[in-house]
Amino acid sequence: MTTGLWVAILGTVGGFCTTFAFVPQLIKIWRQGGKDLSYGMLFVYLFGVYLWLAYGILTHATAVTLTNAATFVLISIATMLKAWTARRDAPRENIALGATERG
C-alpha cells in the first residue's frame, strides 16, 4: 500500500472513531434527558464542526468532509433531543415539585 492510502485510512478510521464516540451520548440523552449538557457547549461544538466541514470541502479532504458532516448531524440531533427531552420531562418535574410543596 502507498503512503497516501495509509494516510487516508488513518484519517478515515480516526474520524469514524471521534464521530461515533458521540452515539452513546445520544442514547443517554434519549433515555435520561440532556439537562446536564450545556447549550453553549453544543453550539460551540457544532460551529467548530461546521468550520472543519468547510475546511474539508475547500481542501478536498474526503475523510475530513465525511466525518465532520456525520458529526454535524449527530450534534444537531443531540441539541434537538436535549430540547425535546426538556419539554418531555417538564410536566413530570412540575408534578414532583407540586407534590413536595404540598408536603
C-alpha positions as CSV (number, residue, x, y, z in Angstrom):
1,M,0.0,0.0,0.0
2,T,1.1,3.5,-0.7
3,T,1.7,6.2,2.0
4,G,-1.2,8.2,0.6
5,L,-3.5,5.3,1.1
6,W,-2.3,4.7,4.6
7,V,-2.9,8.4,5.4
8,A,-6.4,8.2,4.0
9,I,-7.2,5.1,6.0
10,L,-5.7,6.7,9.2
11,G,-7.8,9.8,8.7
12,T,-11.0,7.9,8.0
13,V,-10.7,5.5,10.9
14,G,-9.7,8.3,13.3
15,G,-12.6,10.4,12.1
16,F,-15.0,7.5,12.4
17,C,-13.9,6.9,16.0
18,T,-14.3,10.5,17.1
19,T,-17.6,11.0,15.3
20,F,-19.3,7.8,16.5
21,A,-18.0,8.2,20.0
22,F,-20.8,10.6,20.4
23,V,-23.5,8.0,19.8
24,P,-23.6,6.7,23.4
25,Q,-24.2,10.3,24.5
26,L,-27.2,10.5,22.2
27,I,-28.6,7.3,23.7
28,K,-28.1,8.7,27.2
29,I,-29.9,12.0,26.2
30,W,-32.8,9.9,24.8
31,R,-33.1,7.8,27.9
32,Q,-32.2,10.2,30.7
33,G,-32.6,13.7,29.2
34,G,-30.0,16.2,28.4
35,K,-30.2,18.7,31.3
36,D,-26.5,18.1,32.2
37,L,-25.4,19.2,28.7
38,S,-24.9,22.9,28.1
39,Y,-26.5,24.5,25.0
40,G,-23.4,26.7,24.9
41,M,-21.1,23.7,24.5
42,L,-23.3,22.1,21.9
43,F,-23.5,25.3,19.8
44,V,-19.7,25.9,20.0
45,Y,-19.0,22.3,19.2
46,L,-21.5,22.5,16.3
47,F,-19.9,25.7,15.0
48,G,-16.4,24.1,15.2
49,V,-17.6,21.0,13.3
50,Y,-19.1,23.3,10.7
51,L,-15.8,25.0,10.3
52,W,-14.0,21.7,9.9
53,L,-16.6,20.6,7.4
54,A,-16.0,23.8,5.4
55,Y,-12.2,23.2,5.6
56,G,-12.6,19.7,4.4
57,I,-14.8,20.8,1.4
58,L,-12.4,23.6,0.5
59,T,-9.3,21.4,0.7
60,H,-11.0,18.4,-0.9
61,A,-10.2,16.3,2.1
62,T,-12.7,13.5,1.9
63,A,-12.1,12.0,5.3
64,V,-12.5,15.4,7.0
65,T,-15.6,16.2,5.0
66,L,-17.4,12.9,5.6
67,T,-16.6,12.6,9.3
68,N,-17.5,16.2,10.0
69,A,-20.7,16.0,8.1
70,A,-21.7,13.0,10.2
71,T,-20.6,14.7,13.4
72,F,-22.7,17.8,12.4
73,V,-25.7,15.6,12.0
74,L,-25.1,13.9,15.4
75,I,-24.6,17.1,17.3
76,S,-27.7,18.6,15.7
77,I,-29.6,15.6,16.8
78,A,-28.2,15.9,20.3
79,T,-29.2,19.5,20.5
80,M,-32.8,18.7,19.3
81,L,-33.0,15.8,21.7
82,K,-31.9,18.0,24.6
83,A,-34.7,20.4,23.8
84,W,-37.2,17.7,23.2
85,T,-36.4,15.8,26.5
86,A,-36.5,19.0,28.5
87,R,-40.0,19.6,27.2
88,R,-41.0,16.0,27.7
89,D,-39.7,15.9,31.2
90,A,-41.0,19.3,32.3
91,P,-44.5,18.0,33.3
92,R,-43.0,15.3,35.5
93,E,-40.8,17.8,37.3
94,N,-43.7,20.2,37.8
95,I,-45.8,17.4,39.3
96,A,-42.9,16.3,41.6
97,L,-42.4,19.9,42.7
98,G,-46.1,20.4,43.3
99,A,-46.2,17.2,45.5
100,T,-43.2,18.4,47.5
101,E,-44.7,21.8,48.1
102,R,-47.9,20.3,49.4
103,G,-45.8,18.2,51.7
